[in-house]
Amino acid sequence: MLTSTFTPEGTLLSFDFGTKRIGIAVGNTLLRRANPLTTINDEKTEARFAAIAALLNEWQPSALVVGLPSNDDGTPHELTALCRRFANRLKGRFNLPTILLDERYTSLAASAQLNEEGIHGMKQKTLIDQYAAQQILQAYFDEPAAGILA
């Protein structure tokens, strides 16, 4: 995989894709700080993309970042192909540059962050995906060369 030399400017949205939920975070390249935004709790493809379209309309991002899961040893995860497909669909539907970024350990980091904020156990369920998306986007801001164009 080749790293991207594309460097977006402005607002970015990131996605932590899952078959049940999609976590979304927002940030901008000026401040280089990601923030959790929302979670899409719908398994229907058209409903998911309608919610994403509304967010894109509101935030007007210059690019999208999608977490790409893999196993601890770097081999493909059971969701790797689905995440690549999701990234390609985002790029195709919305005509925005879409960057894939290794998302290993982002859910663990998100859970730790929520614990620090006093949110524990089952209370994390509604927030964990958007906080994982925040971890993905922050990782991109911290090391943009690690991203690959979808």
Secondary structure, DSSP 8 states (H G I E B T S, - for coil): ---------SEEEEEEE-SS-EEEEEEETTTTEEEEEEEE----HHHHHHHHHHHHHHH--SEEEEEE-B-TTS-B-TTHHHHHHHHHHHHHHH---EEEEE-TTHHHHHHHHHHHTT--GGGGTTTHHHHHHHHHHHHHHH-GGG-EE-
